[in-house]
Amino acid sequence: TNAERVQPYTPRYAAPEQRTGGSVTTTTDVYALGLVLGELLDSASATSGPVPDDLLAIVRRASADEPAARYPTVAALAEDLRRY
């Protein structure tokens, strides 16, 4: 029989498609990076004030529920952060 391959993941950072057994792609990693970036910005805002809207927009795009709405690559996410 063909054994189904199980992909391990950290539930807190797993993209929606990952949690439902969908394809794991680069945009899955972008999703997790978006969540981590959001957490870092939340922590920083406690001491330095509100997070700028431009940075929040980057986080929202990186962590969008739909893979097609996310940055297509980590490099594209990094480029927007550099531009900011």
C-alpha positions as CSV (number, residue, x, y, z in Angstrom):
1,T,0.0,0.0,0.0
2,N,1.0,3.6,-0.5
3,A,1.6,5.2,2.9
4,E,0.4,8.8,3.0
5,R,3.3,11.2,3.7
6,V,2.7,13.3,6.8
7,Q,4.3,16.8,6.8
8,P,5.2,17.9,10.3
9,Y,4.4,21.5,11.2
10,T,4.1,23.9,14.1
11,P,0.3,24.5,14.5
12,R,0.7,28.1,15.5
13,Y,2.6,29.0,12.3
14,A,1.0,26.6,9.9
15,A,-0.6,28.1,6.8
16,P,-4.3,27.2,6.2
17,E,-3.4,24.9,3.3
18,Q,-0.8,23.1,5.4
19,R,-3.3,22.4,8.2
20,T,-5.8,20.9,5.7
21,G,-3.2,18.7,4.0
22,G,-2.8,20.9,1.0
23,S,0.4,21.6,-0.9
24,V,3.4,23.0,0.9
25,T,5.1,25.6,-1.2
26,T,7.2,28.7,-0.8
27,T,4.1,30.7,0.1
28,T,3.6,28.4,3.1
29,D,6.9,29.6,4.4
30,V,6.0,33.2,3.6
31,Y,2.9,32.8,5.7
32,A,4.9,31.6,8.7
33,L,7.4,34.5,8.2
34,G,4.5,36.9,8.1
35,L,3.2,35.6,11.4
36,V,6.6,35.9,13.1
37,L,7.1,39.4,11.7
38,G,3.7,40.3,13.1
39,E,4.6,39.0,16.5
40,L,7.9,40.9,16.5
41,L,6.2,44.1,15.6
42,D,3.5,43.6,18.3
43,S,6.3,43.2,20.9
44,A,8.2,46.2,19.6
45,S,5.0,48.3,19.6
46,A,4.6,47.8,23.4
47,T,7.7,49.9,23.9
48,S,8.0,52.1,20.8
49,G,4.4,52.9,19.9
50,P,2.0,51.8,17.2
51,V,3.2,49.9,14.2
52,P,3.2,51.9,11.0
53,D,0.4,51.1,8.5
54,D,2.9,50.3,5.8
55,L,4.5,47.5,7.9
56,L,1.1,46.2,8.9
57,A,0.2,46.0,5.2
58,I,3.3,43.9,4.6
59,V,2.4,41.5,7.5
60,R,-1.2,41.2,6.2
61,R,0.0,40.3,2.7
62,A,2.6,37.8,3.9
63,S,0.0,36.1,6.2
64,A,-3.0,36.2,3.9
65,D,-5.2,33.1,4.1
66,E,-5.1,32.5,0.3
67,P,-1.6,31.5,-1.0
68,A,-2.2,33.5,-4.2
69,A,-2.6,36.7,-2.2
70,R,0.8,36.3,-0.4
71,Y,4.2,37.3,-1.6
72,P,5.2,34.7,-4.2
73,T,8.8,34.4,-2.8
74,V,10.7,35.2,0.4
75,A,12.8,37.6,-1.7
76,A,9.7,39.6,-2.7
77,L,8.8,39.9,1.0
78,A,12.3,40.9,1.9
79,E,12.3,43.5,-0.9
80,D,9.2,45.2,0.4
81,L,10.7,45.3,3.9
82,R,13.9,46.8,2.5
83,R,11.9,49.4,0.6
84,Y,10.0,50.3,3.8
